[in-house]
Amino acid sequence: MHLSTLCAQFVDKLNRVEGINRREFVNKVVSTHTRRMTQMEYSFNIYNKMAGAGILMALNAYIGTNEAPPVILCIGSDLAIGDSLGPVCGTMLQSKNCYKGCFVYGTLKKPVTAKEVKYLNAFLKETHPNSKIIAVDAAVGAAGDIGLIKINNKGLKPGLGANKKLPAVGDVSIMGIVAEKSLFNYSLLNLTRLNLVYKMSDIISDSLATFLMNAHKSSMRQVI
């Protein structure tokens, strides 16, 4: 449907509204649209040049401005290439120009594996009670989804790629599809190409670094 037709229909509907303040009606429409946007799942292919900007847009939609800086939780192990997305991403993020107050858990030097998740929720709530947790992890999916980076406005369940059943962690999740889902997911994670993991980690860490710096600048302006 053409944009002008949609606008005409909206104006017509607005003119027929009775018993309600027009400003209140418009606010309800905007509020409904915003709520739908924050419930969406965003997906970007690593070969899409706008993937980084898309991830940043999704993070802004999901988290926005928050008094406490977000915490980055990168989950995975360096023992399997496909499962190393989190630690590689965390290591890259630490090497970028993030401000010193940024908390990143999970690197190649100190990985945070799925088996440690059951202790993480309590630790993060106690240590960072006012911060949003952004969880990063590798995932499996359909063959056509390999290479996608998915951002969701909810936590993730680590270890699903290795058929583990663990509690969800995080407020916002970033998942990189690195292998096809099958009965032998962990074997497939060992066959994942390092180039795929490296490229995904680079895109995700760049977006996170930009988001963290913007969040820091915003909080500094509020203090001033």
C-alpha positions, 0 to 999 in steps of 0.5 A: 500500500502506498505511503500517501494512502496510509497517511490518508487513512490515518488522518481519516481515522483521526478525524472520526475519533470521538470521546477521546483527546486527539493527542492521547490517541496519537500517543497511544498509536506511537506507544503501540508501535514502540512496544511492537518494535521492542518485541521484535527480533532483529537479524543481520547477515555478516555480509551485510555492510549495514549489519553493525549499524543494525545491531547498534539500532537494535541495542538502542531500541531495546536498552536506550538510555540507562543510568547504570552502564550495561554489562557485557556477558560473553559466553563460550569456550575456547575449546571448540571453534564454534563455541568461541564466539563469546570469548573472541568477542569479549577479547576484541571488545576489551581491546577497543576504545571502551571507557574504563568503567565498562564491565566485560565478562568472558574472554579467551583468557578468562572464558565464561562457559555455559556450566557457570551460568547457574551461578551468574544470575545471582552474581550479576544481580548482586554486583550490577543491580541496576545494569542491563545485561547484554549476553553474547553467545554462539547458536545453531539454527537452520542451514540457511541461517548460518552467518546471521547475527540475531538480537532479541529483547530477552535473555538466552539459554547457554548450551542449547547448541550442545543440547544442555538445559540451563536457565536463561541469562541476560536482558538482551541477547546477541546470538551468532548462528555458526552451525546447522542444528542437528542431533550432534550439535557439539560435533558441528561446533568443532567443524565451524570455520574460524573465519566465520566466528572471527568476522561475527565477533568483529562486527558484534564487538564494534557495535557493542563498543560504539553503544557503550561509548554512546551510553557513557557520553549520555550518562556524563551529560546527565551528570553535568 
